[in-house]
């Protein structure tokens, strides 16, 4: 993450954030693994996980590169990096390291074979700055993989006012703090503007009738409550009411809640 992103990041960190990220990682694991497949075999290669947070994808990349490869996770959130370092040590992953880094500034790595970035560009006022650093870090011909959201694409069935209100409030908070919660739909253009070639994109959207995406929706709304109050976008009473209504809706077996649309572009350094 970056100094810029830490100032505008709309989602609460700490243990609340950690619990949310653990659920999120589980929901997205199948589609993220499919996206990583696009990079081909990674054994023995050098990979960068940008805005790595607690390292969920970093560890997936570590399994792919194997002990002869190297994975560098970079982020500015020291609390999350602390969790990641402890987990890497517990798993005996000596070929993984985590570096404190403003990802819009110079990175502590060059000659990378792959750069991966999930859910970081949406929080930046200048996402092009991160992509420029990625271009600098990659070898010629090497690949970038990105995943990021377009929250306007989320859905529920039947349509639910509380779920819609939570998404609308997230959009308002993110935009007020300088982020772009709809960035997914323009990611391929951003990669091309940064100089990447052979850019392609696909879209995935997990949804759930029980747990999964429903849990992510509830946890995400809980994690933006403080930000909503601080920015004057919702009162404590309104936040509590929406949270209760989301929980009631999620508990019903005849309902569906989705994640935001997640765009997955990829391209190569020319």
Secondary structure, 3 states (H helix, E strand, C coil): CCHHHHHHCCCCCHHHHHHHHHHHHHHHHHHHHHHHHCCCCCCCCEEEEECCCCCHHHHHHHHHHCCCCEEEEEECCHHHHHHHHHHHHHHCCCCEEEEECCCCCCCCCCCEEEEEEECCHHHCCCHHHHHHHHHHHEEEEEEEEEEEEEHHHCCEECCCHHHHHHHHHHHHHHHHCCCCCCHHHHHHHHHHHCCEEEEEEEEECCEECCCCHHHHHHHHHHHHHHHHHHCCCCCHHHHHHHHHHHHHHHHCCCCEEECCEEEEEEEEEC
